[in-house]
Amino acid sequence: DGGFYESLGYAPYTVHGLFHYADALSRITGDERLLQLPQLAAIVDQYLYTYYPTNSGPYTLNFGDHHSDSFPEAQVLAYLARVTQNPQMQWYYKLGSPHPTSPQELAWFDPDLPAKTPDHLPASRLFRDIGWGILRTGWSGEDTFFAIKCGDTWNHAHADAASFVLYAGGEPLIIDPGCCLYEKPEYMSYYKQSIAHNVVLLDGRGQDA
């Protein structure tokens, strides 16, 4: 369904190499089958639905190893907008990168694709394959955003099944801590553990990390 459960921060890793190969294959041979995979259009939804405009700038849902104020890789977003020809993806890309800032991003950016807000899309979305649910009252910073996750605990995903976040009025109210530098001891002792998340502990014990 387009979701990547190890966090938005690592989602570009799954498609970055594919895009380089697919782009070269298309330019050299004219074979565009990899650019027409239906999964590419589905990936757009995870980016759109996990975005929230706070008063301090755009937030992206930070379940797992990801920072809420960190935007996904610009060149991947530019190429995803280009190959799907999705105006909402172009809008999302421009939130983090109003103009191309690297040669690769410039090569992959489609200046003729209009950017349109996702206001007409359904407000809520269930990513069944990764166990993420997003509920929102709308797409503005005045609206309320609620997200909850289940799914696997492995690698960049934390021991936080049933954890949730809540944003409203342009402010994060109930947050996820995200992560810290991996070499810090707190990464394994705190950030990956249930105690760092909005979950219930049983006799002080959390889920297996």
Buried (B, 14 or more C-beta within 10 A) or exposed (E): BBBBBBBBBBBBEEBBEBBBEBBEBBEEEEEEEBBEBEEBBBBBBBBBBBBBBBEEEBBBBBBBBBBBEBBBBBBBBBBBBBBBEBBBBBBBBBBBBEEBEEEBBEEBBBEEBEBEEBEEEEBEBBBEEBBBBBBBEEBEBEBBBBBBBBBEBEEBBBBBBBBBBBBBEBEBEEBBBBBBEEEEEBBEEBBBBBBBBBBEEEEEEBBEB
